[in-house]
């Protein structure tokens, strides 16, 4: 079980990751609006966004209490 300090730390980290993920959405959309765009840069941004999504899911699972059925 995690304590309150660790929970608060995880929530701050989660919030930062969610903001970065949302910002990458904006960057990717703007990049795709400009033609021609750099496919390699676009792939790297999408890969980073996917990694952030995985990190967010992991942190959310750590913050969700286990429920015994």
N, CA, C and O atoms as a Tripos MOL2 file, in Angstrom:
@<TRIPOS>MOLECULE
protein
  276   275    69     0     0
PROTEIN
NO_CHARGES

@<TRIPOS>ATOM
      1 N           0.8480   -1.1830    0.0000 N.3       1 UNK1
      2 CA          0.0000    0.0000    0.0000 C.3       1 UNK1
      3 C           0.8930    1.2450    0.0000 C.2       1 UNK1
      4 O           1.9410    1.2670    0.6450 O.2       1 UNK1
      5 N           0.4710    2.2640   -0.7200 N.am      2 UNK2
      6 CA          1.2770    3.4730   -0.8080 C.3       2 UNK2
      7 C           0.7550    4.5270    0.1660 C.2       2 UNK2
      8 O          -0.4410    4.5970    0.4510 O.2       2 UNK2
      9 N           1.6760    5.3400    0.6660 N.am      3 UNK3
     10 CA          1.3000    6.3690    1.6370 C.3       3 UNK3
     11 C           0.8390    7.6490    0.9270 C.2       3 UNK3
     12 O           0.8960    7.7440   -0.2990 O.2       3 UNK3
     13 N           0.3840    8.6240    1.7110 N.am      4 UNK4
     14 CA         -0.1620    9.8610    1.1430 C.3       4 UNK4
     15 C           0.8660   10.6590    0.3570 C.2       4 UNK4
     16 O           0.5460   11.2250   -0.6890 O.2       4 UNK4
     17 N           2.1100   10.7090    0.8550 N.am      5 UNK5
     18 CA          3.1480   11.4540    0.1340 C.3       5 UNK5
     19 C           3.4140   10.8440   -1.2290 C.2       5 UNK5
     20 O           3.5510   11.5610   -2.2200 O.2       5 UNK5
     21 N           3.4860    9.5290   -1.2810 N.am      6 UNK6
     22 CA          3.7330    8.8580   -2.5550 C.3       6 UNK6
     23 C           2.5280    9.0320   -3.4870 C.2       6 UNK6
     24 O           2.6950    9.2150   -4.6930 O.2       6 UNK6
     25 N           1.3280    8.9760   -2.9320 N.am      7 UNK7
     26 CA          0.1180    9.1790   -3.7300 C.3       7 UNK7
     27 C           0.1150   10.5680   -4.3500 C.2       7 UNK7
     28 O          -0.1720   10.7230   -5.5370 O.2       7 UNK7
     29 N           0.4360   11.5780   -3.5480 N.am      8 UNK8
     30 CA          0.4830   12.9460   -4.0690 C.3       8 UNK8
     31 C           1.5530   13.0980   -5.1390 C.2       8 UNK8
     32 O           1.3440   13.7790   -6.1430 O.2       8 UNK8
     33 N           2.6810   12.4730   -4.9260 N.am      9 UNK9
     34 CA          3.7650   12.5220   -5.9090 C.3       9 UNK9
     35 C           3.3320   11.8630   -7.2150 C.2       9 UNK9
     36 O           3.5890   12.3930   -8.2960 O.2       9 UNK9
     37 N           2.6760   10.7120   -7.1170 N.am     10 UNK10
     38 CA          2.2080   10.0110   -8.3110 C.3      10 UNK10
     39 C           1.1510   10.8320   -9.0480 C.2      10 UNK10
     40 O           1.1230   10.8480  -10.2790 O.2      10 UNK10
     41 N           0.2900   11.5060   -8.3060 N.am     11 UNK11
     42 CA         -0.7480   12.3230   -8.9440 C.3      11 UNK11
     43 C          -0.1460   13.5220   -9.6750 C.2      11 UNK11
     44 O          -0.5980   13.8850  -10.7600 O.2      11 UNK11
     45 N           0.8730   14.1310   -9.0740 N.am     12 UNK12
     46 CA          1.5440   15.2500   -9.7490 C.3      12 UNK12
     47 C           2.2230   14.7690  -11.0250 C.2      12 UNK12
     48 O           2.1500   15.4270  -12.0630 O.2      12 UNK12
     49 N           2.8810   13.6220  -10.9420 N.am     13 UNK13
     50 CA          3.5490   13.0490  -12.1170 C.3      13 UNK13
     51 C           2.5170   12.7060  -13.1910 C.2      13 UNK13
     52 O           2.7340   12.9610  -14.3760 O.2      13 UNK13
     53 N           1.4060   12.1340  -12.7690 N.am     14 UNK14
     54 CA          0.3380   11.7710  -13.6980 C.3      14 UNK14
     55 C          -0.1920   13.0140  -14.4110 C.2      14 UNK14
     56 O          -0.3920   13.0030  -15.6260 O.2      14 UNK14
     57 N          -0.4130   14.0710  -13.6580 N.am     15 UNK15
     58 CA         -0.9140   15.3230  -14.2450 C.3      15 UNK15
     59 C           0.0810   15.8820  -15.2660 C.2      15 UNK15
     60 O          -0.3160   16.3510  -16.3330 O.2      15 UNK15
     61 N           1.3660   15.8290  -14.9380 N.am     16 UNK16
     62 CA          2.3930   16.3270  -15.8550 C.3      16 UNK16
     63 C           2.4200   15.4970  -17.1440 C.2      16 UNK16
     64 O           2.5550   16.0440  -18.2380 O.2      16 UNK16
     65 N           2.2920   14.1850  -17.0070 N.am     17 UNK17
     66 CA          2.2920   13.3120  -18.1890 C.3      17 UNK17
     67 C           1.0590   13.5640  -19.0540 C.2      17 UNK17
     68 O           1.1430   13.5540  -20.2820 O.2      17 UNK17
     69 N          -0.0730   13.7880  -18.4150 N.am     18 UNK18
     70 CA         -1.3050   14.0580  -19.1710 C.3      18 UNK18
     71 C          -1.2160   15.3890  -19.9260 C.2      18 UNK18
     72 O          -1.7120   15.5100  -21.0460 O.2      18 UNK18
     73 N          -0.5900   16.3680  -19.3120 N.am     19 UNK19
     74 CA         -0.3950   17.6570  -19.9820 C.3      19 UNK19
     75 C           0.5360   17.4910  -21.1800 C.2      19 UNK19
     76 O           0.2680   18.0190  -22.2590 O.2      19 UNK19
     77 N           1.6290   16.7580  -20.9850 N.am     20 UNK20
     78 CA          2.5650   16.5300  -22.0910 C.3      20 UNK20
     79 C           1.8850   15.7640  -23.2230 C.2      20 UNK20
     80 O           2.1100   16.0640  -24.3960 O.2      20 UNK20
     81 N           1.0590   14.7830  -22.8820 N.am     21 UNK21
     82 CA          0.3390   13.9960  -23.8820 C.3      21 UNK21
     83 C          -0.6030   14.9000  -24.6900 C.2      21 UNK21
     84 O          -0.6710   14.8000  -25.9150 O.2      21 UNK21
     85 N          -1.3190   15.7740  -23.9950 N.am     22 UNK22
     86 CA         -2.2380   16.7090  -24.6580 C.3      22 UNK22
     87 C          -1.4640   17.6900  -25.5440 C.2      22 UNK22
     88 O          -1.8990   18.0080  -26.6510 O.2      22 UNK22
     89 N          -0.3250   18.1650  -25.0560 N.am     23 UNK23
     90 CA          0.5060   19.0750  -25.8430 C.3      23 UNK23
     91 C           1.0230   18.4010  -27.1140 C.2      23 UNK23
     92 O           1.0830   19.0230  -28.1750 O.2      23 UNK23
     93 N           1.3960   17.1280  -26.9970 N.am     24 UNK24
     94 CA          1.8570   16.3970  -28.1820 C.3      24 UNK24
     95 C           0.7360   16.2690  -29.2070 C.2      24 UNK24
     96 O           0.9920   16.3160  -30.4100 O.2      24 UNK24
     97 N          -0.4990   16.1070  -28.7450 N.am     25 UNK25
     98 CA         -1.6370   16.0900  -29.6680 C.3      25 UNK25
     99 C          -1.6580   17.3540  -30.5080 C.2      25 UNK25
    100 O          -1.8260   17.3040  -31.7260 O.2      25 UNK25
    101 N          -1.4850   18.4900  -29.8420 N.am     26 UNK26
    102 CA         -1.4980   19.7790  -30.5390 C.3      26 UNK26
    103 C          -0.3380   19.8950  -31.5220 C.2      26 UNK26
    104 O          -0.5150   20.3440  -32.6550 O.2      26 UNK26
    105 N           0.8390   19.4900  -31.0830 N.am     27 UNK27
    106 CA          2.0260   19.5710  -31.9530 C.3      27 UNK27
    107 C           1.8450   18.6900  -33.1820 C.2      27 UNK27
    108 O           2.1500   19.1100  -34.2980 O.2      27 UNK27
    109 N           1.3520   17.4760  -32.9840 N.am     28 UNK28
    110 CA          1.1470   16.5500  -34.1000 C.3      28 UNK28
    111 C           0.1140   17.1150  -35.0710 C.2      28 UNK28
    112 O           0.3050   17.0440  -36.2850 O.2      28 UNK28
    113 N          -0.9690   17.6690  -34.5540 N.am     29 UNK29
    114 CA         -2.0040   18.2430  -35.4180 C.3      29 UNK29
    115 C          -1.4540   19.4140  -36.2310 C.2      29 UNK29
    116 O          -1.7230   19.5270  -37.4270 O.2      29 UNK29
    117 N          -0.6800   20.2850  -35.5740 N.am     30 UNK30
    118 CA         -0.1000   21.4260  -36.3040 C.3      30 UNK30
    119 C           0.9020   20.9680  -37.3540 C.2      30 UNK30
    120 O           0.9670   21.5300  -38.4470 O.2      30 UNK30
    121 N           1.6830   19.9440  -37.0160 N.am     31 UNK31
    122 CA          2.6730   19.4280  -37.9630 C.3      31 UNK31
    123 C           1.9890   18.8470  -39.1980 C.2      31 UNK31
    124 O           2.4610   19.0290  -40.3210 O.2      31 UNK31
    125 N           0.8880   18.1570  -38.9860 N.am     32 UNK32
    126 CA          0.1860   17.5360  -40.1130 C.3      32 UNK32
    127 C          -0.5540   18.5660  -40.9700 C.2      32 UNK32
    128 O          -0.8730   18.2990  -42.1290 O.2      32 UNK32
    129 N          -0.8260   19.7410  -40.4010 N.am     33 UNK33
    130 CA         -1.4810   20.7970  -41.1740 C.3      33 UNK33
    131 C          -0.5340   21.4720  -42.1510 C.2      33 UNK33
    132 O          -0.9690   22.0560  -43.1440 O.2      33 UNK33
    133 N           0.7550   21.3920  -41.8710 N.am     34 UNK34
    134 CA          1.7420   22.0250  -42.7500 C.3      34 UNK34
    135 C           2.2600   20.9900  -43.7420 C.2      34 UNK34
    136 O           2.7360   19.9220  -43.3580 O.2      34 UNK34
    137 N           2.1590   21.3210  -45.0030 N.am     35 UNK35
    138 CA          2.6310   20.3950  -46.0210 C.3      35 UNK35
    139 C           3.8470   20.9930  -46.6880 C.2      35 UNK35
    140 O           3.8430   22.2030  -46.9110 O.2      35 UNK35
    141 N           4.8520   20.2800  -47.0140 N.am     36 UNK36
    142 CA          5.0880   18.8870  -46.5910 C.3      36 UNK36
    143 C           5.6310   18.8660  -45.1690 C.2      36 UNK36
    144 O           6.2560   19.8240  -44.7130 O.2      36 UNK36
    145 N           5.3850   17.7690  -44.4840 N.am     37 UNK37
    146 CA          5.8780   17.6420  -43.1150 C.3      37 UNK37
    147 C           6.8710   16.4980  -43.0140 C.2      37 UNK37
    148 O           6.8990   15.6030  -43.8590 O.2      37 UNK37
    149 N           7.6700   16.5380  -41.9860 N.am     38 UNK38
    150 CA          8.7400   15.5780  -41.7630 C.3      38 UNK38
    151 C           8.1590   14.2940  -41.1680 C.2      38 UNK38
    152 O           7.7570   14.2620  -40.0050 O.2      38 UNK38
    153 N           8.1230   13.2510  -41.9740 N.am     39 UNK39
    154 CA          7.5500   11.9750  -41.5280 C.3      39 UNK39
    155 C           8.3210   11.3820  -40.3520 C.2      39 UNK39
    156 O           7.7130   10.8040  -39.4510 O.2      39 UNK39
    157 N           9.6410   11.5150  -40.3430 N.am     40 UNK40
    158 CA         10.4430   10.9740  -39.2550 C.3      40 UNK40
    159 C          10.1110   11.6770  -37.9440 C.2      40 UNK40
    160 O           9.9660   11.0300  -36.9060 O.2      40 UNK40
    161 N           9.9920   12.9960  -37.9910 N.am     41 UNK41
    162 CA          9.6280   13.7560  -36.7990 C.3      41 UNK41
    163 C           8.2250   13.3560  -36.3230 C.2      41 UNK41
    164 O           7.9930   13.2010  -35.1240 O.2      41 UNK41
    165 N           7.3050   13.1910  -37.2570 N.am     42 UNK42
    166 CA          5.9450   12.7970  -36.9200 C.3      42 UNK42
    167 C           5.9290   11.4190  -36.2480 C.2      42 UNK42
    168 O           5.2220   11.2180  -35.2600 O.2      42 UNK42
    169 N           6.6960   10.4860  -36.7720 N.am     43 UNK43
    170 CA          6.7690    9.1500  -36.1750 C.3      43 UNK43
    171 C           7.3420    9.2030  -34.7630 C.2      43 UNK43
    172 O           6.8600    8.5090  -33.8670 O.2      43 UNK43
    173 N           8.3590   10.0170  -34.5670 N.am     44 UNK44
    174 CA          8.9630   10.1470  -33.2300 C.3      44 UNK44
    175 C           7.9740   10.7470  -32.2350 C.2      44 UNK44
    176 O           7.8890   10.2990  -31.0910 O.2      44 UNK44
    177 N           7.2270   11.7580  -32.6700 N.am     45 UNK45
    178 CA          6.2360   12.3750  -31.7950 C.3      45 UNK45
    179 C           5.1320   11.3860  -31.4290 C.2      45 UNK45
    180 O           4.6990   11.3220  -30.2780 O.2      45 UNK45
    181 N           4.6880   10.6230  -32.4120 N.am     46 UNK46
    182 CA          3.6380    9.6360  -32.1480 C.3      46 UNK46
    183 C           4.1480    8.5200  -31.2180 C.2      46 UNK46
    184 O           3.4120    8.0290  -30.3620 O.2      46 UNK46
    185 N           5.3970    8.1380  -31.3980 N.am     47 UNK47
    186 CA          5.9820    7.1100  -30.5290 C.3      47 UNK47
    187 C           6.0850    7.6210  -29.0910 C.2      47 UNK47
    188 O           5.8020    6.8890  -28.1430 O.2      47 UNK47
    189 N           6.4920    8.8770  -28.9390 N.am     48 UNK48
    190 CA          6.5650    9.4890  -27.5990 C.3      48 UNK48
    191 C           5.1750    9.5780  -26.9770 C.2      48 UNK48
    192 O           5.0050    9.3250  -25.7850 O.2      48 UNK48
    193 N           4.1850    9.9370  -27.7890 N.am     49 UNK49
    194 CA          2.8130   10.0380  -27.2970 C.3      49 UNK49
    195 C           2.3100    8.6690  -26.8260 C.2      49 UNK49
    196 O           1.6360    8.5800  -25.8000 O.2      49 UNK49
    197 N           2.6280    7.6220  -27.5560 N.am     50 UNK50
    198 CA          2.2260    6.2720  -27.1650 C.3      50 UNK50
    199 C           2.9120    5.8420  -25.8710 C.2      50 UNK50
    200 O           2.2890    5.2110  -25.0170 O.2      50 UNK50
    201 N           4.1870    6.1790  -25.7220 N.am     51 UNK51
    202 CA          4.9110    5.8640  -24.4910 C.3      51 UNK51
    203 C           4.2930    6.6090  -23.3070 C.2      51 UNK51
    204 O           4.1690    6.0540  -22.2150 O.2      51 UNK51
    205 N           3.9090    7.8560  -23.5260 N.am     52 UNK52
    206 CA          3.2460    8.6230  -22.4700 C.3      52 UNK52
    207 C           1.9180    7.9800  -22.0810 C.2      52 UNK52
    208 O           1.5680    7.9210  -20.9030 O.2      52 UNK52
    209 N           1.1890    7.5030  -23.0760 N.am     53 UNK53
    210 CA         -0.0910    6.8390  -22.8020 C.3      53 UNK53
    211 C           0.1220    5.6090  -21.9240 C.2      53 UNK53
    212 O          -0.6510    5.3620  -20.9980 O.2      53 UNK53
    213 N           1.1620    4.8440  -22.2120 N.am     54 UNK54
    214 CA          1.4830    3.6680  -21.3980 C.3      54 UNK54
    215 C           1.8650    4.0690  -19.9740 C.2      54 UNK54
    216 O           1.4310    3.4390  -19.0090 O.2      54 UNK54
    217 N           2.6750    5.1150  -19.8480 N.am     55 UNK55
    218 CA          3.0730    5.6010  -18.5160 C.3      55 UNK55
    219 C           1.8650    6.0970  -17.7270 C.2      55 UNK55
    220 O           1.7620    5.8580  -16.5240 O.2      55 UNK55
    221 N           0.9560    6.7850  -18.4040 N.am     56 UNK56
    222 CA         -0.2560    7.2850  -17.7570 C.3      56 UNK56
    223 C          -1.1030    6.1170  -17.2540 C.2      56 UNK56
    224 O          -1.5930    6.1460  -16.1260 O.2      56 UNK56
    225 N          -1.2730    5.1010  -18.0810 N.am     57 UNK57
    226 CA         -2.0640    3.9350  -17.6860 C.3      57 UNK57
    227 C          -1.4270    3.2340  -16.4860 C.2      57 UNK57
    228 O          -2.1260    2.7880  -15.5750 O.2      57 UNK57
    229 N          -0.1120    3.1410  -16.4940 N.am     58 UNK58
    230 CA          0.5990    2.4940  -15.3810 C.3      58 UNK58
    231 C           0.3860    3.2760  -14.0770 C.2      58 UNK58
    232 O           0.0900    2.6850  -13.0380 O.2      58 UNK58
    233 N           0.5370    4.5880  -14.1360 N.am     59 UNK59
    234 CA          0.3450    5.4030  -12.9360 C.3      59 UNK59
    235 C          -1.1070    5.3520  -12.4570 C.2      59 UNK59
    236 O          -1.3600    5.2970  -11.2540 O.2      59 UNK59
    237 N          -2.0430    5.3690  -13.3770 N.am     60 UNK60
    238 CA         -3.4400    5.2890  -12.9880 C.3      60 UNK60
    239 C          -3.7400    3.9660  -12.2940 C.2      60 UNK60
    240 O          -4.5120    3.9280  -11.3360 O.2      60 UNK60
    241 N          -3.1380    2.8890  -12.7680 N.am     61 UNK61
    242 CA         -3.3660    1.5930  -12.1280 C.3      61 UNK61
    243 C          -2.7480    1.5420  -10.7360 C.2      61 UNK61
    244 O          -3.2800    0.8770   -9.8470 O.2      61 UNK61
    245 N          -1.6230    2.2440  -10.5370 N.am     62 UNK62
    246 CA         -1.0110    2.2950   -9.2060 C.3      62 UNK62
    247 C          -1.8410    3.1190   -8.2390 C.2      62 UNK62
    248 O          -1.8430    2.8550   -7.0370 O.2      62 UNK62
    249 N          -2.5480    4.1210   -8.7580 N.am     63 UNK63
    250 CA         -3.3550    4.9880   -7.8940 C.3      63 UNK63
    251 C          -4.7410    4.3900   -7.5970 C.2      63 UNK63
    252 O          -5.3970    4.7860   -6.6340 O.2      63 UNK63
    253 N          -5.1730    3.4450   -8.4220 N.am     64 UNK64
    254 CA         -6.4570    2.8260   -8.2050 C.3      64 UNK64
    255 C          -6.3210    1.7150   -7.1630 C.2      64 UNK64
    256 O          -5.5160    0.8000   -7.3330 O.2      64 UNK64
    257 N          -7.1020    1.7910   -6.0890 N.am     65 UNK65
    258 CA         -6.9710    0.7690   -5.0610 C.3      65 UNK65
    259 C          -7.4470   -0.5970   -5.5530 C.2      65 UNK65
    260 O          -8.3770   -0.6910   -6.3530 O.2      65 UNK65
    261 N          -6.8080   -1.6300   -5.0720 N.am     66 UNK66
    262 CA         -7.2190   -2.9860   -5.3940 C.3      66 UNK66
    263 C          -8.5130   -3.2920   -4.6470 C.2      66 UNK66
    264 O          -8.6200   -3.0690   -3.4410 O.2      66 UNK66
    265 N          -9.4820   -3.8010   -5.3770 N.am     67 UNK67
    266 CA        -10.7630   -4.1570   -4.7710 C.3      67 UNK67
    267 C         -10.8660   -5.6690   -4.7590 C.2      67 UNK67
    268 O         -10.7840   -6.3250   -5.7970 O.2      67 UNK67
    269 N         -11.0450   -6.2010   -3.5810 N.am     68 UNK68
    270 CA        -11.1800   -7.6430   -3.4500 C.3      68 UNK68
    271 C         -12.6450   -8.0020   -3.7180 C.2      68 UNK68
    272 O         -13.5600   -7.5230   -3.0480 O.2      68 UNK68
    273 N         -12.8290   -8.8570   -4.7170 N.am     69 UNK69
    274 CA        -14.2000   -9.2310   -5.1030 C.3      69 UNK69
    275 C         -14.6930  -10.3910   -4.2820 C.2      69 UNK69
    276 O         -15.8230  -10.8410   -4.4670 O.2      69 UNK69
@<TRIPOS>BOND
     1     1     2 1
     2     2     3 1
     3     3     4 2
     4     3     5 am
     5     5     6 1
     6     6     7 1
     7     7     8 2
     8     7     9 am
     9     9    10 1
    10    10    11 1
    11    11    12 2
    12    11    13 am
    13    13    14 1
    14    14    15 1
    15    15    16 2
    16    15    17 am
    17    17    18 1
    18    18    19 1
    19    19    20 2
    20    19    21 am
    21    21    22 1
    22    22    23 1
    23    23    24 2
    24    23    25 am
    25    25    26 1
    26    26    27 1
    27    27    28 2
    28    27    29 am
    29    29    30 1
    30    30    31 1
    31    31    32 2
    32    31    33 am
    33    33    34 1
    34    34    35 1
    35    35    36 2
    36    35    37 am
    37    37    38 1
    38    38    39 1
    39    39    40 2
    40    39    41 am
    41    41    42 1
    42    42    43 1
    43    43    44 2
    44    43    45 am
    45    45    46 1
    46    46    47 1
    47    47    48 2
    48    47    49 am
    49    49    50 1
    50    50    51 1
    51    51    52 2
    52    51    53 am
    53    53    54 1
    54    54    55 1
    55    55    56 2
    56    55    57 am
    57    57    58 1
    58    58    59 1
    59    59    60 2
    60    59    61 am
    61    61    62 1
    62    62    63 1
    63    63    64 2
    64    63    65 am
    65    65    66 1
    66    66    67 1
    67    67    68 2
    68    67    69 am
    69    69    70 1
    70    70    71 1
    71    71    72 2
    72    71    73 am
    73    73    74 1
    74    74    75 1
    75    75    76 2
    76    75    77 am
    77    77    78 1
    78    78    79 1
    79    79    80 2
    80    79    81 am
    81    81    82 1
    82    82    83 1
    83    83    84 2
    84    83    85 am
    85    85    86 1
    86    86    87 1
    87    87    88 2
    88    87    89 am
    89    89    90 1
    90    90    91 1
    91    91    92 2
    92    91    93 am
    93    93    94 1
    94    94    95 1
    95    95    96 2
    96    95    97 am
    97    97    98 1
    98    98    99 1
    99    99   100 2
   100    99   101 am
   101   101   102 1
   102   102   103 1
   103   103   104 2
   104   103   105 am
   105   105   106 1
   106   106   107 1
   107   107   108 2
   108   107   109 am
   109   109   110 1
   110   110   111 1
   111   111   112 2
   112   111   113 am
   113   113   114 1
   114   114   115 1
   115   115   116 2
   116   115   117 am
   117   117   118 1
   118   118   119 1
   119   119   120 2
   120   119   121 am
   121   121   122 1
   122   122   123 1
   123   123   124 2
   124   123   125 am
   125   125   126 1
   126   126   127 1
   127   127   128 2
   128   127   129 am
   129   129   130 1
   130   130   131 1
   131   131   132 2
   132   131   133 am
   133   133   134 1
   134   134   135 1
   135   135   136 2
   136   135   137 am
   137   137   138 1
   138   138   139 1
   139   139   140 2
   140   139   141 am
   141   141   142 1
   142   142   143 1
   143   143   144 2
   144   143   145 am
   145   145   146 1
   146   146   147 1
   147   147   148 2
   148   147   149 am
   149   149   150 1
   150   150   151 1
   151   151   152 2
   152   151   153 am
   153   153   154 1
   154   154   155 1
   155   155   156 2
   156   155   157 am
   157   157   158 1
   158   158   159 1
   159   159   160 2
   160   159   161 am
   161   161   162 1
   162   162   163 1
   163   163   164 2
   164   163   165 am
   165   165   166 1
   166   166   167 1
   167   167   168 2
   168   167   169 am
   169   169   170 1
   170   170   171 1
   171   171   172 2
   172   171   173 am
   173   173   174 1
   174   174   175 1
   175   175   176 2
   176   175   177 am
   177   177   178 1
   178   178   179 1
   179   179   180 2
   180   179   181 am
   181   181   182 1
   182   182   183 1
   183   183   184 2
   184   183   185 am
   185   185   186 1
   186   186   187 1
   187   187   188 2
   188   187   189 am
   189   189   190 1
   190   190   191 1
   191   191   192 2
   192   191   193 am
   193   193   194 1
   194   194   195 1
   195   195   196 2
   196   195   197 am
   197   197   198 1
   198   198   199 1
   199   199   200 2
   200   199   201 am
   201   201   202 1
   202   202   203 1
   203   203   204 2
   204   203   205 am
   205   205   206 1
   206   206   207 1
   207   207   208 2
   208   207   209 am
   209   209   210 1
   210   210   211 1
   211   211   212 2
   212   211   213 am
   213   213   214 1
   214   214   215 1
   215   215   216 2
   216   215   217 am
   217   217   218 1
   218   218   219 1
   219   219   220 2
   220   219   221 am
   221   221   222 1
   222   222   223 1
   223   223   224 2
   224   223   225 am
   225   225   226 1
   226   226   227 1
   227   227   228 2
   228   227   229 am
   229   229   230 1
   230   230   231 1
   231   231   232 2
   232   231   233 am
   233   233   234 1
   234   234   235 1
   235   235   236 2
   236   235   237 am
   237   237   238 1
   238   238   239 1
   239   239   240 2
   240   239   241 am
   241   241   242 1
   242   242   243 1
   243   243   244 2
   244   243   245 am
   245   245   246 1
   246   246   247 1
   247   247   248 2
   248   247   249 am
   249   249   250 1
   250   250   251 1
   251   251   252 2
   252   251   253 am
   253   253   254 1
   254   254   255 1
   255   255   256 2
   256   255   257 am
   257   257   258 1
   258   258   259 1
   259   259   260 2
   260   259   261 am
   261   261   262 1
   262   262   263 1
   263   263   264 2
   264   263   265 am
   265   265   266 1
   266   266   267 1
   267   267   268 2
   268   267   269 am
   269   269   270 1
   270   270   271 1
   271   271   272 2
   272   271   273 am
   273   273   274 1
   274   274   275 1
   275   275   276 2
@<TRIPOS>SUBSTRUCTURE
     1 UNK1         2 RESIDUE 1 A UNK
     2 UNK2         6 RESIDUE 1 A UNK
     3 UNK3        10 RESIDUE 1 A UNK
     4 UNK4        14 RESIDUE 1 A UNK
     5 UNK5        18 RESIDUE 1 A UNK
     6 UNK6        22 RESIDUE 1 A UNK
     7 UNK7        26 RESIDUE 1 A UNK
     8 UNK8        30 RESIDUE 1 A UNK
     9 UNK9        34 RESIDUE 1 A UNK
    10 UNK10       38 RESIDUE 1 A UNK
    11 UNK11       42 RESIDUE 1 A UNK
    12 UNK12       46 RESIDUE 1 A UNK
    13 UNK13       50 RESIDUE 1 A UNK
    14 UNK14       54 RESIDUE 1 A UNK
    15 UNK15       58 RESIDUE 1 A UNK
    16 UNK16       62 RESIDUE 1 A UNK
    17 UNK17       66 RESIDUE 1 A UNK
    18 UNK18       70 RESIDUE 1 A UNK
    19 UNK19       74 RESIDUE 1 A UNK
    20 UNK20       78 RESIDUE 1 A UNK
    21 UNK21       82 RESIDUE 1 A UNK
    22 UNK22       86 RESIDUE 1 A UNK
    23 UNK23       90 RESIDUE 1 A UNK
    24 UNK24       94 RESIDUE 1 A UNK
    25 UNK25       98 RESIDUE 1 A UNK
    26 UNK26      102 RESIDUE 1 A UNK
    27 UNK27      106 RESIDUE 1 A UNK
    28 UNK28      110 RESIDUE 1 A UNK
    29 UNK29      114 RESIDUE 1 A UNK
    30 UNK30      118 RESIDUE 1 A UNK
    31 UNK31      122 RESIDUE 1 A UNK
    32 UNK32      126 RESIDUE 1 A UNK
    33 UNK33      130 RESIDUE 1 A UNK
    34 UNK34      134 RESIDUE 1 A UNK
    35 UNK35      138 RESIDUE 1 A UNK
    36 UNK36      142 RESIDUE 1 A UNK
    37 UNK37      146 RESIDUE 1 A UNK
    38 UNK38      150 RESIDUE 1 A UNK
    39 UNK39      154 RESIDUE 1 A UNK
    40 UNK40      158 RESIDUE 1 A UNK
    41 UNK41      162 RESIDUE 1 A UNK
    42 UNK42      166 RESIDUE 1 A UNK
    43 UNK43      170 RESIDUE 1 A UNK
    44 UNK44      174 RESIDUE 1 A UNK
    45 UNK45      178 RESIDUE 1 A UNK
    46 UNK46      182 RESIDUE 1 A UNK
    47 UNK47      186 RESIDUE 1 A UNK
    48 UNK48      190 RESIDUE 1 A UNK
    49 UNK49      194 RESIDUE 1 A UNK
    50 UNK50      198 RESIDUE 1 A UNK
    51 UNK51      202 RESIDUE 1 A UNK
    52 UNK52      206 RESIDUE 1 A UNK
    53 UNK53      210 RESIDUE 1 A UNK
    54 UNK54      214 RESIDUE 1 A UNK
    55 UNK55      218 RESIDUE 1 A UNK
    56 UNK56      222 RESIDUE 1 A UNK
    57 UNK57      226 RESIDUE 1 A UNK
    58 UNK58      230 RESIDUE 1 A UNK
    59 UNK59      234 RESIDUE 1 A UNK
    60 UNK60      238 RESIDUE 1 A UNK
    61 UNK61      242 RESIDUE 1 A UNK
    62 UNK62      246 RESIDUE 1 A UNK
    63 UNK63      250 RESIDUE 1 A UNK
    64 UNK64      254 RESIDUE 1 A UNK
    65 UNK65      258 RESIDUE 1 A UNK
    66 UNK66      262 RESIDUE 1 A UNK
    67 UNK67      266 RESIDUE 1 A UNK
    68 UNK68      270 RESIDUE 1 A UNK
    69 UNK69      274 RESIDUE 1 A UNK
